[in-house]
Amino acid sequence: MKRKRNVESLKNPDFKRVYSSGRSRADRSIVMYVLENGLDRNRIGITVSKKVGNSVVRSRVKRIIKEAYRLRQTSFVPGWDIVVIARGSSVDKKSTDMEKSLMKLAANLKIIRSGDEE
């Protein structure tokens, strides 16, 4: 039996659309692009360059980012496509640091429900 997914992923054409038409913010560890999607839910895509490390390291970084989003997804305003790009410095980040970084960028992009900013 298939397990229900908590987080919906973006497909390749969606990534291109978000990159070309979306707004972005960045800090030392991640870059975040967002674009309204007209749906009643958010979709997220996570990319980690090969410059960040080997496949084990890249997968770990993706899992940390995905978990940080999952824990705080109720704080996000629905209806957005979100692309998160991990930078090289994200390798050394703990999950709590990644969560703070994600929330800070989301607040800057105004996709956080009021009262949930940290």
N, C-alpha and C positions, 0 to 999 in steps of 0.2 A: 504494500500500500504506500502510495506517495504521501510524503509529509507536506502540509500546506506551507507555502512560503510566506514569511512575514514581510519580506522586502522584495518589491518587483524590480527587475533589472532592465536597463535600457538595451536596445539593439543598436547595431552599427549605424543605420541611417539617423537614429535619434541622437547619437553622439555628435555626428556631423552637424545636425541642425542646432544643437545646443552650443557647440563651439562657434558656429558662424553667426548666430543671432542672439546668443545669451549674454548675460552680464557676468562679470567675474570679480573675485577678490582673492587675495593670496596672503599667506604668512610664510614663516620659515619652513614649515613642514608640509603644507598642502595648498593646492589651488582649487577653488570651487567655482564652477560655472552653473548658472541656473537659467531656466527658461520656462515660462508658463506652458502647461500642456493641455489645458482645457478638460482635464479629467477630474474625478473626485478623489484622486489619490496621487501620491508622489511616486516617482520612479527614480532609481539611483543607479549610476554607473561609476565604477571605480577603476582607475588605470594606474599602473605602476610601471615605470620605465625599466628596461633592462639595466640601466645605469645604477639603479638602486641596489641591486644585488642579484644573487642567484635565485632560482625558482622558489626555493624554500623561504628565503627572506621576503620575496615579493608576495608570496601567498600569505605569509604571516601579517604583513602590512595591510593587505586587502582585508583579511579577517578582522583585524583590529578596527579598521575604519568602518566596516560593515556592522560590527557589534556596537561601536560608538553610536552609529546612526540608529540602529535598532532600539537601543536603550532610550533614546531621546526622540524617537519618531513622532510621538504624540505632541511634542512641542512645535513641530513644523506645521506651517499652514499647508493644507492640501492643495494639489493642482500644479505641482512643479516637477520638471525634469531636473535632476541634480547630477552633475558630473564632478567627481572628486579625483584630482590628480595628486598622487603622492610624490613628494620631492625626496631627495637623498637623505635629508636630515630626519625624515620620518622613521627611519630604521631604529633610531635610538629612543623613540618616544614610547612611553607607557600608554596603556589604553585610556587612563584618566586624562593624560595630557592631550591625547588625540581627540577625546570627546570635548575638552575645553576649546581646542582649536577649531573643531567643526562647528560648535555652537557660536563661537565668536564670529566666524566668517558668515554663518547663516544669519546672525543678527545684523551684521553689516549689510547684507543683501536684503534684509527685511522680509525673510521668509520664516520668521519665528513668531508664534502667537504672542501677543502682548502679555507681559508678566512672566514669561518663561526665559527671558534673557539672563545670561550669567556672565 
